[in-house]
Amino acid sequence: MKNSEYTAYEEIISIYFIDKTWTTSGKINGQYYSNFDEIVTGINLKEVPNKNYGFINYVKLLCLGRVKIKK
């Protein structure tokens, strides 16, 4: 799942990996990789249907790194 995270200075694009139970299980942060676009194109990403998971789950995702994505 591709997600935008906002800081005081910039917008950061992150990729979250989702396991078979639709829970986020890992993250690649674009802030730390100079070749982030190459990494994103190299990974076969499937689109997450109904990505609107609400404000509370967005905060959980940023703070905890794990959230259950509804199908």
C-alpha positions as CSV (number, residue, x, y, z in Angstrom):
1,M,0.0,0.0,0.0
2,K,1.5,3.3,-1.0
3,N,0.8,6.1,1.6
4,S,1.7,9.7,2.0
5,E,3.0,10.9,5.3
6,Y,3.3,14.6,6.1
7,T,5.9,16.3,8.2
8,A,6.5,19.9,9.1
9,Y,8.9,20.3,6.1
10,E,7.9,17.8,3.4
11,E,5.6,15.0,2.2
12,I,7.1,11.5,2.5
13,I,6.0,8.6,0.4
14,S,6.0,5.2,2.2
15,I,5.2,1.6,1.0
16,Y,3.5,-0.7,3.5
17,F,3.5,-4.4,3.0
18,I,0.2,-6.2,3.8
19,D,0.2,-9.9,4.8
20,K,-2.5,-12.5,4.1
21,T,-4.6,-11.4,7.0
22,W,-4.8,-7.8,5.6
23,T,-2.5,-6.4,8.4
24,T,0.4,-4.2,7.6
25,S,3.6,-6.1,8.2
26,G,6.5,-4.0,7.0
27,K,7.4,-0.5,5.7
28,I,9.8,1.1,3.3
29,N,10.2,4.8,3.9
30,G,11.1,7.0,0.9
31,Q,13.0,9.4,3.1
32,Y,15.9,7.0,3.6
33,Y,16.4,5.7,0.0
34,S,17.8,7.9,-2.8
35,N,16.6,5.2,-5.3
36,F,13.1,4.9,-3.8
37,D,11.4,5.2,-7.2
38,E,13.4,2.3,-8.6
39,I,12.5,0.2,-5.5
40,V,8.8,0.9,-6.0
41,T,8.9,0.0,-9.7
42,G,10.9,-3.1,-9.0
43,I,8.3,-4.5,-6.6
44,N,5.1,-5.9,-8.1
45,L,2.5,-4.0,-6.0
46,K,-1.2,-4.7,-6.2
47,E,-3.7,-2.0,-5.6
48,V,-5.5,-2.0,-2.2
49,P,-9.2,-1.8,-2.8
50,N,-11.0,0.8,-0.6
51,K,-7.9,2.5,0.7
52,N,-9.9,4.9,2.8
53,Y,-9.3,3.4,6.2
54,G,-10.2,6.4,8.4
55,F,-8.4,8.9,10.5
56,I,-8.0,6.7,13.6
57,N,-6.4,3.9,11.6
58,Y,-4.1,6.4,9.8
59,V,-2.8,7.6,13.2
60,K,-2.3,4.0,14.3
61,L,-0.4,3.3,11.1
62,L,1.9,6.2,11.7
63,C,2.5,5.6,15.4
64,L,2.4,1.8,15.7
65,G,3.2,0.7,12.1
66,R,0.5,-2.0,12.2
67,V,-3.1,-1.7,11.3
68,K,-5.8,-4.0,10.0
69,I,-6.9,-3.0,6.4
70,K,-10.6,-3.8,5.7
71,K,-11.3,-5.6,2.4
